[in-house]
Each structure stands twice: as C-alpha cells, then as structure tokens.
C-alpha cells in the first residue's frame, strides 16, 4: 500500500492526486447516492447487514416531509429502498455533535411513518436501517469500527422488533486496517478516510468488490470535466479553512480553540447542505454570515 502526503501543501497550490477526498459532501453523495454509485451502496449495505439479502436498490428522495406542517422537513445524505421494501438511510457525519444518536432516531422515524398509511390498521412495514458513517469516535481507544443497535428487552436482550435498526461506522477506529487481522470493513474505513492520500490501489482492492468499487468511485480519471472543476473548487474551500485554522494556531490561539473552530466549520457545512437558513446557521455556530456563505 502506497500513500503520500495530503494534497494541500504550504505552497498554497491545490495538488490533485489520483483519488478524490470523498468525505466531502458532494463527493460522498456522488459515490453512494447517485445512479452510478448504487452498486457501491449495495455492497456496503450487504457487508453491514449480512443476515439480509440486499436486492437491487432504488434511490429515494433525500427529503422527508414532516407531518407536522409547523415544523421543518428534514434532509438526509442518501436514501434508498430495495425490491423487498427495506429502507436505508445513510448519513455522513464529520464532527461529533450533541445528541447525534437522538438525531439518528428522529430522522429514521420519518422512513417508518411514510410506510404506514394514515388510518391503516396494519403496521407490518419492511425494516428501516439507519447507517451513520462517522469521522469521529464515540468508543475511544477501540479497534472496532462497527456498532449495531436494535430494539431489545433491557433484562436479557430479547429482540422486541427488527423493523428499526441502527448501524454506525466509526472511521478512526480502523487501527487494524491492511494487516492480517483486518476485516474488509477495517480496510474500507481506512480507505474512505484517507482516500486522497493513496497513489495506487491497495492489493486487497483487487480481491474485494467493495474496495474496488470504492476506489473506482474516487478515481479522478473517472470524473467529467465539470466534476473535476467542482472538485478543485471544493478543495480550495477546504484548503482555505485549513489555512485559517493554521493561522489561528500560529497567532497563539490554544489548540482547543482551533479544534472548536474546525468543528464549527464542519457543523455549519452540514447544516448548509441540509438547506438550513444561512442566518440561522450563523447564529447556531457563532460564525459570521459571510463565513457560512463561503462554505
């Protein structure tokens, strides 16, 4: 496996390597939430949910209408349904935030409500799976990347229902990646987290269709000219944010403050991608309206 330094350098130039950073919102959705990315999504879901067959996927609208018309609708990163009716919500989260699990429960509830018609006496709906891909660790000092939750009896773990399940990938926990002890998910988590640093595909990608599809989706040679231009623009914005944080550290700000600033940027970007009002994002994050607009 060969990697190189990140493609943002001190010369203030954008250096584009062989593979794109697909943990940026636009490129994550291109890899997993587009027609071209359905096979990659299907392979990931099958790896995460081996007890169920994941048949051909249909992408669903990313917006869920709130039945309470006094409240806002919600948007998710990727939503899909397979031919058996199973529903999947995939969310990318770059920075830890308060009540992350609770937000996952809230968002998944819309996929349940949409399946039960008003006035119907039948609640025999297909399973709903919420998949959170997290670039932070809740279980610190853990080498486990996969965490699964379901509705179970507290005393003995008896399953109450399999119709609502939660799956989380903690990307930083991939310490075993590309070792003899590594699972396919360990290698997947390391790869998606460090994609732009690879100069070539790891050997294991030749044996794994999941990894092969992941690297296919990120290979910039497969981008259209328009996509390449947009990617360079996105990398420019990312570089500017990194430079702002580096300048803050150079000026003597505490490292903790710089970390908070980075997390605020990530949160603001996620909220903006969900079409929240710019002024509201600025108020929540304490960033200027100009900064939020530039993200």
C-alpha positions as CSV (number, residue, x, y, z in Angstrom):
1,X,0.0,0.0,0.0
2,X,1.5,3.4,-1.0
3,X,0.3,6.7,0.3
4,X,1.6,10.2,0.1
5,X,1.2,13.5,1.9
6,X,-2.3,15.2,1.8
7,X,-2.9,17.1,-1.4
8,X,-3.0,20.5,0.3
9,X,0.5,21.9,0.7
10,X,2.3,25.0,2.0
11,X,2.8,26.4,-1.5
12,X,-0.9,27.4,-1.4
13,X,-1.5,25.3,-4.6
14,X,-4.1,22.7,-5.0
15,X,-2.5,19.4,-5.9
16,X,-4.9,16.8,-7.2
17,X,-3.7,13.2,-6.9
18,X,-5.2,10.1,-8.3
19,X,-8.1,9.8,-5.9
20,X,-10.6,12.4,-4.5
21,X,-11.5,13.1,-0.9
22,X,-15.0,11.6,-0.9
23,X,-15.7,12.6,2.7
24,X,-16.7,16.0,1.3
25,X,-20.5,16.2,1.0
26,X,-20.8,16.5,-2.8
27,X,-18.4,13.6,-3.5
28,X,-19.8,11.3,-0.8
29,X,-23.2,11.7,-2.4
30,X,-21.7,11.1,-5.8
31,X,-20.1,7.8,-4.6
32,X,-23.0,6.4,-2.7
33,X,-26.1,8.4,-3.6
34,X,-26.0,8.5,-7.4
35,X,-27.2,6.1,-10.0
36,X,-23.6,5.2,-10.7
37,X,-22.9,4.6,-7.0
38,X,-25.8,2.2,-6.4
39,X,-23.6,-0.9,-6.7
40,X,-21.1,0.5,-4.1
41,X,-24.0,1.3,-1.8
42,X,-25.5,-2.1,-2.2
43,X,-22.1,-3.8,-1.4
44,X,-21.6,-1.7,1.7
45,X,-25.1,-2.4,2.9
46,X,-24.7,-6.2,2.3
47,X,-21.4,-6.1,4.3
48,X,-23.1,-4.2,7.2
49,X,-26.3,-6.3,7.2
50,X,-25.1,-9.9,6.2
51,X,-28.2,-11.6,7.6
52,X,-30.5,-10.0,5.0
53,X,-30.2,-10.1,1.2
54,X,-29.9,-6.6,-0.2
55,X,-31.6,-6.8,-3.6
56,X,-31.5,-4.1,-6.3
57,X,-31.7,-0.6,-4.9
58,X,-33.8,2.4,-5.9
59,X,-32.7,5.8,-4.7
60,X,-35.3,7.6,-2.7
61,X,-35.9,11.3,-2.3
62,X,-33.4,12.8,0.2
63,X,-36.1,15.0,1.7
64,X,-38.7,13.7,4.2
65,X,-41.8,15.7,4.7
66,X,-42.6,16.5,8.3
67,X,-46.2,15.5,9.1
68,X,-46.3,18.5,11.4
69,X,-46.6,21.3,9.0
70,X,-45.5,23.8,11.7
71,X,-42.0,22.2,11.7
72,X,-39.3,21.9,9.1
73,X,-38.8,18.9,6.8
74,X,-35.5,17.0,7.1
75,X,-32.9,16.0,4.5
76,X,-30.6,13.1,4.6
77,X,-27.4,12.4,2.6
78,X,-28.5,9.1,0.9
79,X,-31.8,7.3,1.0
80,X,-32.6,4.1,-0.8
81,X,-35.2,1.2,-1.0
82,X,-34.6,-2.3,-2.2
83,X,-37.0,-4.5,-4.1
84,X,-38.2,-6.2,-0.9
85,X,-39.2,-2.8,0.5
86,X,-36.3,-2.4,3.0
87,X,-35.4,1.2,3.5
88,X,-31.9,2.5,4.1
89,X,-30.8,6.0,5.3
90,X,-27.1,6.7,5.1
91,X,-25.7,9.8,6.9
92,X,-22.1,11.1,6.8
93,X,-21.1,13.0,10.0
94,X,-17.6,14.6,10.1
95,X,-17.7,16.2,13.5
96,X,-19.1,15.0,16.8
97,X,-22.2,16.8,17.8
98,X,-24.5,16.8,20.8
99,X,-27.4,14.3,20.6
100,X,-26.1,12.5,17.5
101,X,-27.8,9.3,18.3
102,X,-31.1,11.1,19.1
103,X,-31.0,12.8,15.7
104,X,-30.5,9.4,14.1
105,X,-33.6,8.1,15.8
106,X,-35.6,11.2,14.8
107,X,-34.5,11.0,11.1
108,X,-35.2,7.3,10.9
109,X,-38.7,7.8,12.3
110,X,-39.8,9.6,9.1
111,X,-38.9,6.5,7.0
112,X,-41.2,4.4,9.3
113,X,-44.1,6.9,9.2
114,X,-44.0,7.1,5.4
115,X,-44.7,3.3,5.2
116,X,-47.8,3.3,7.4
117,X,-50.7,4.9,5.7
118,X,-52.9,7.2,7.8
119,X,-55.9,5.2,9.1
120,X,-54.4,1.8,8.3
121,X,-54.6,-0.9,10.9
122,X,-51.6,-2.7,9.5
123,X,-48.1,-2.0,10.9
124,X,-46.3,-4.8,9.1
125,X,-43.8,-2.5,7.4
126,X,-40.4,-3.5,6.0
127,X,-37.3,-2.9,8.1
128,X,-35.7,0.5,8.2
129,X,-31.9,0.8,8.7
130,X,-30.1,4.0,9.7
131,X,-26.4,3.9,8.8
132,X,-24.1,6.5,10.3
133,X,-20.6,6.9,8.8
134,X,-18.7,8.9,11.4
135,X,-15.3,10.5,11.1
136,X,-15.0,10.6,14.9
137,X,-15.0,8.0,17.7
138,X,-17.6,7.6,20.4
139,X,-15.9,4.5,21.6
140,X,-12.4,5.9,22.1
141,X,-9.4,3.5,22.3
142,X,-11.5,0.9,20.5
143,X,-10.3,-1.1,17.5
144,X,-13.9,-1.9,16.5
145,X,-15.3,0.1,13.6
146,X,-18.8,-1.4,13.5
147,X,-21.5,-0.8,16.1
148,X,-25.1,-2.1,15.7
149,X,-28.2,-1.4,17.8
150,X,-31.7,-2.7,17.8
151,X,-34.8,-2.5,20.0
152,X,-34.2,-5.1,22.7
153,X,-35.5,-6.1,26.2
154,X,-33.2,-4.5,28.7
155,X,-33.0,-7.5,31.1
156,X,-32.0,-10.3,28.7
157,X,-31.5,-8.7,25.2
158,X,-34.6,-10.3,23.7
159,X,-35.4,-8.6,20.4
160,X,-38.6,-6.5,20.5
161,X,-38.6,-5.8,16.8
162,X,-36.2,-6.0,13.9
163,X,-38.0,-3.3,11.9
164,X,-35.8,-0.4,13.1
165,X,-32.1,-0.8,13.4
166,X,-29.1,1.5,13.7
167,X,-25.6,0.8,12.3
168,X,-22.6,3.1,12.9
169,X,-19.1,3.0,11.4
170,X,-16.5,4.9,13.5
171,X,-13.9,5.5,10.9
172,X,-11.0,6.5,13.2
173,X,-11.1,3.1,14.9
174,X,-9.5,1.3,11.9
175,X,-6.1,0.6,13.5
176,X,-6.1,-2.9,12.1
177,X,-6.5,-1.8,8.5
178,X,-4.4,-3.6,5.9
179,X,-3.0,-6.1,8.5
180,X,-3.5,-9.8,8.7
181,X,-6.1,-9.2,11.5
182,X,-8.1,-6.6,9.4
183,X,-11.6,-7.2,8.3
184,X,-13.0,-5.8,5.0
185,X,-14.7,-3.0,7.0
186,X,-11.4,-2.1,8.6
187,X,-9.8,-1.6,5.2
188,X,-12.9,0.2,3.9
189,X,-12.9,2.7,6.8
190,X,-9.2,3.4,6.4
191,X,-9.6,3.8,2.7
192,X,-12.6,6.2,2.7
193,X,-11.0,8.3,5.4
194,X,-7.6,8.6,3.7
195,X,-8.6,8.2,0.0
196,X,-6.9,11.3,-1.3
197,X,-3.5,10.2,0.1
198,X,-3.4,7.0,-2.0
199,X,-1.1,6.9,-5.0
200,X,-2.3,3.5,-6.1
201,X,-4.9,0.9,-5.1
202,X,-4.0,-1.4,-2.3
203,X,-3.6,-5.0,-3.2
204,X,-6.7,-6.0,-1.2
205,X,-8.8,-3.9,-3.5
206,X,-8.2,-6.5,-6.2
207,X,-9.8,-9.2,-4.1
208,X,-12.7,-7.1,-2.7
209,X,-15.5,-5.8,-4.9
210,X,-16.5,-3.4,-2.1
211,X,-13.0,-1.8,-2.1
212,X,-12.7,-2.0,-5.8
213,X,-16.0,-0.1,-6.3
214,X,-14.9,2.4,-3.6
215,X,-11.7,3.3,-5.4
216,X,-13.5,3.4,-8.8
217,X,-15.9,6.0,-7.4
218,X,-13.0,8.1,-6.1
219,X,-10.7,7.9,-9.1
220,X,-10.5,11.4,-10.6
221,X,-9.8,10.0,-14.0
222,X,-13.4,8.8,-13.9
223,X,-14.7,12.4,-13.3
224,X,-16.2,14.5,-16.0
225,X,-14.5,17.8,-16.8
226,X,-17.3,19.6,-14.9
227,X,-16.9,17.4,-11.9
228,X,-13.1,17.9,-11.9
229,X,-13.6,21.7,-11.9
230,X,-16.1,21.5,-9.0
231,X,-13.8,19.2,-7.1
232,X,-10.9,21.7,-7.4
233,X,-13.2,24.4,-6.1
234,X,-14.2,22.3,-3.1
235,X,-10.6,21.5,-2.4
236,X,-9.9,25.3,-2.5
237,X,-12.5,25.9,0.1
238,X,-11.1,23.1,2.3
239,X,-7.6,24.5,1.9
240,X,-8.8,27.9,3.0
241,X,-10.4,26.5,6.1
242,X,-7.2,24.6,7.0
243,X,-5.2,27.7,6.4
244,X,-7.5,29.7,8.7
245,X,-7.0,27.1,11.5
246,X,-3.2,27.0,10.9
247,X,-3.1,30.8,11.1
248,X,-5.1,30.8,14.4
249,X,-2.6,28.3,15.9
250,X,0.4,30.4,14.6
251,X,-1.1,33.5,16.2
252,X,-1.0,31.7,19.6
253,X,-4.6,30.5,20.0
254,X,-4.9,27.4,22.1
255,X,-5.1,24.2,20.2
256,X,-8.5,23.6,21.8
257,X,-9.9,26.8,20.3
258,X,-8.6,25.8,16.8
259,X,-10.3,22.4,17.2
260,X,-13.6,24.1,18.2
261,X,-13.3,26.4,15.1
262,X,-12.8,23.4,12.8
263,X,-15.8,21.6,14.3
264,X,-18.0,24.7,13.9
265,X,-17.0,24.8,10.2
266,X,-17.9,21.1,9.7
267,X,-21.2,21.6,11.5
268,X,-22.0,24.7,9.5
269,X,-21.3,22.9,6.3
270,X,-23.6,20.0,7.2
271,X,-26.4,22.4,8.1
272,X,-26.0,24.3,4.9
273,X,-26.1,21.1,2.9
274,X,-29.4,20.5,4.5
275,X,-30.6,23.9,3.3
276,X,-31.0,25.5,6.7
277,X,-31.3,29.2,6.6
278,X,-27.8,30.9,6.5
279,X,-28.6,33.4,9.3
280,X,-29.8,30.5,11.5
281,X,-26.6,28.6,10.8
282,X,-24.6,31.6,11.8
283,X,-26.5,32.0,15.0
284,X,-26.1,28.4,15.9
285,X,-22.4,28.1,15.2
286,X,-21.4,31.7,16.1
287,X,-19.8,32.0,12.7
288,X,-20.3,35.1,10.5
289,X,-22.8,35.0,7.8
290,X,-20.0,35.7,5.3
291,X,-18.1,32.6,6.5
292,X,-21.2,30.4,6.3
293,X,-22.0,31.6,2.8
294,X,-18.4,30.8,1.7
295,X,-18.6,27.2,2.7
